[in-house]
Amino acid sequence: MNVRSIETFQEALVCQYRDLIHEAILESEMDHKTRLNIGKLNSKLQVICKAAQYDGLDEMTINRLIDEAIPQTVTKAA
């Protein structure tokens, strides 16, 4: 494999796992998409992380994808 093929493969893996993470989030939503079932999401993300590492994605990349995908809650001071 040449360098370009490896880069393309890595980009495809990142896209694939980004989609899997988004699916896991959607499947973990409850109460009309206002809350997440954290236990269910955590279980799904653990499986995704193991699969990603097996496929050759480093832990830092998969963690970044998870951080980007998880909705951040905004808390305002009262």
C-alpha positions as CSV (number, residue, x, y, z in Angstrom):
1,M,0.0,0.0,0.0
2,N,1.3,3.4,-0.8
3,V,1.0,6.4,1.5
4,R,-2.1,7.8,-0.3
5,S,-3.9,4.5,-0.1
6,I,-3.2,4.4,3.7
7,E,-4.5,8.0,4.1
8,T,-7.6,7.2,2.2
9,F,-8.2,4.1,4.2
10,Q,-7.8,6.0,7.5
11,E,-10.1,8.7,6.3
12,A,-12.7,6.1,5.4
13,L,-12.4,4.5,8.8
14,V,-12.8,7.8,10.6
15,C,-16.0,8.5,8.6
16,Q,-17.3,5.0,9.3
17,Y,-16.7,5.3,13.0
18,R,-18.1,8.8,13.1
19,D,-21.3,7.4,11.7
20,L,-21.3,4.5,14.2
21,I,-20.9,6.9,17.1
22,H,-23.8,9.1,15.8
23,E,-26.0,6.0,15.5
24,A,-25.1,4.9,19.1
25,I,-26.1,8.4,20.3
26,L,-29.4,8.3,18.4
27,E,-30.2,4.8,19.8
28,S,-29.5,6.0,23.3
29,E,-31.8,9.0,23.2
30,M,-35.0,8.9,25.3
31,D,-37.8,11.2,26.4
32,H,-38.3,12.7,22.9
33,K,-34.6,13.2,22.4
34,T,-34.1,15.4,25.5
35,R,-32.1,12.9,27.5
36,L,-29.5,10.2,26.9
37,N,-29.4,6.8,28.5
38,I,-25.8,7.0,29.6
39,G,-25.5,3.3,30.5
40,K,-26.7,2.2,27.1
41,L,-24.5,4.8,25.3
42,N,-21.5,3.8,27.3
43,S,-22.0,0.1,26.4
44,K,-22.3,1.0,22.7
45,L,-19.2,3.2,22.8
46,Q,-17.1,0.6,24.5
47,V,-17.9,-1.8,21.7
48,I,-17.2,0.9,19.1
49,C,-13.8,1.7,20.7
50,K,-12.7,-1.9,20.7
51,A,-13.7,-2.4,17.1
52,A,-12.0,0.8,16.1
53,Q,-8.7,-0.2,17.8
54,Y,-9.0,-3.6,16.1
55,D,-9.4,-1.8,12.7
56,G,-6.3,0.3,13.3
57,L,-7.7,3.6,14.6
58,D,-5.7,4.9,17.5
59,E,-7.4,5.6,20.8
60,M,-6.9,9.4,20.6
61,T,-8.7,9.5,17.2
62,I,-11.7,7.6,18.4
63,N,-11.9,9.6,21.6
64,R,-11.8,12.8,19.6
65,L,-14.7,11.5,17.4
66,I,-16.7,10.7,20.6
67,D,-16.0,14.2,22.1
68,E,-17.1,15.8,18.9
69,A,-20.3,13.8,18.6
70,I,-21.6,13.9,22.2
71,P,-23.9,16.9,22.7
72,Q,-22.5,19.3,25.2
73,T,-24.9,20.7,27.8
74,V,-24.8,24.4,28.4
75,T,-25.4,25.4,31.9
76,K,-26.2,29.0,32.7
77,A,-25.6,30.6,36.0
78,A,-28.9,31.4,37.8
